[in-house]
């Protein structure tokens, strides 16, 4: 068994620039058995972290051979990381002296700062290691599908719904009525709503979810800061909210691949308590509650007891330049687990009514504290000891904390006194140009302009007015490169290349939609199409999983659309369409193996699988809101194909399909049944797949391609049903994702956002808020890791997976015959992807006489791959 001898507590925010063994990696789960290995002499290695600190890692040889995905105890999985220290209550020697900028309180004694940990494993409940492809064998049909003599279909122009200008595309709800009556209702959910005071639907996949999950003490990532309820633990022993910020030098990198020279992962230390905002009134009976939970923000309340009013309220908004805390008569405690060297009160107020302090910590960092008192006395801090500075009296107003970086002090002096409490999202589309705007809702000194931090994909899409507010103040983020401070009360981002001409047939940004094939290719593909449409569609789509059922439905939808729009055989398409409607009706009538339920505890449509089985990981955690945009996106795409070919089908099925869209992509708070934007994160530019499971590394997502598939499905369904705003949102989301994926998921050689020693992996693997891990939850094969960012291959694929990127990735991993050694459905996925750079080569692979059907994922078809590459 591996054990870590931390000859430190990861001192002074130390440069954790070392390499940890795979078995130390911070990952979520693994349910594959680990072979027993006889005990062997431990191997010890030492990593130098600074001049004064070393970390010694001792592990047995069995650990060296162990799977990198380690399993944690399901009971209190993270408690072992959060050590309990005796609170620093005794006084320490403090020298008070006048300095040019103010009055400094200097600590005579020195303490070794506690600076976090790199966890070795994560809680496993609810996370499945099943491969995301259907691997069951498909029987070849013995009787071919009979076709009607005539077919009546009314295909429509797939760009029609987006030709008209849409005003605010986020203003109108998709619908506000109850889900169809076939979807039963429940008031309970297996995940309790811990401390949530808001009523109505709650966003389950947002950055703040750790505040109401598990023990409520895992971090939430604001970018650039991380915040967590200290809960009386850690080096500070505080009962307040701890604040941390991790520098690039503190990252831990994984083993380097001999083939690519890239580190397998990088992770940032967790549990650093640089500054804690607390109150004298808080203690062991403290209760954390949350309210005002939106798609961009949350308010966290710390109460001395469950019945008491909040001692402190924290409005958390993504990108905040300050961590702000509102006091209404409690006595502030400013604590630290990194420990003070000096605490200096500035002689001059930062602005009228705003007291300013500089906190110099033992790790060499400086934090700025601003206190705007709205009544009563200004904040007057008395340093008690190395970990505690206490107010001399009650405080009314807001305390704000920011980390000082190069030349940042003047900016913070200018921006202090105001703080964001939420974000209003606006957007519009005109022709091929789309824009979206963050209008920040703020409190405090309303005449002061906000400072907020922008991520790289924001910067590259700012309009001129927003770009004018950019400063030279930057802070490192955990996984999104360098954040830049912007002084503005709103941001507008422009996407100039919306894919309006993307329809149901293969598409590329340069060529547009391509549906013309040679007569030879048509004849060859037609024979295969007839065979594939003659398969037992009803049986194949009857899975015990919404995910696998959706994939199977999408497979047949691609075949039907190919028969109709590419091959031009409308009778064959009609015959397949008739079967597809029957297969889909099992789900629209909610008669599948695990029917959907609408549960009002969180507000959403979920699989009943966990209710029935008690297994939180059933159907990839669907009941706990994992992966809803993946699961339901396939259904929405299939429905769009059916509605495209038979508009008369839409009225009967629209409510069901819209319910699925509302669950994961509701744009409006006027829809009182579903949270706004459950999956898609407009701040980050992509979705989060991680539902109601606490995690030290925050939210995560494994498949960027299924994320954009869901956006493509929204675009096409909106187009088919004539919902111009929905279609516009889908187009805009595809453009935003293409931009953000280039920075965070899909790495060209010229990527400047991710660490240079990581971009050689070409894809993220699993992107967390706190780490990126070039792996999957279901195995370490390279075709799994790269392929999960390819599937499904649909018209939207080339928008994000550009020819330049695909060529680099192919040459890194699959060229020179290496792809031929891959087995199973992943082989088809690789060669389908290959069509982006070598369509002839891909077509030759799929059209070979000895093509093995096992090379097809059960969610993909040979018909579609041939049309895609022809």
Order of alpha helices (4+ residues) and beta strands (2+ residues): beta-beta-beta-alpha-beta-beta-beta-beta-beta-beta-beta-beta-beta-beta-beta-beta-beta-beta-beta-beta-beta-beta-beta-beta-beta-beta-alpha-beta-beta-beta-alpha-alpha-beta-beta-beta-beta-beta-alpha-alpha-alpha-alpha-beta-beta-alpha-alpha-alpha-beta-beta-beta-alpha-alpha-beta-beta-alpha-alpha-alpha-alpha-alpha-alpha
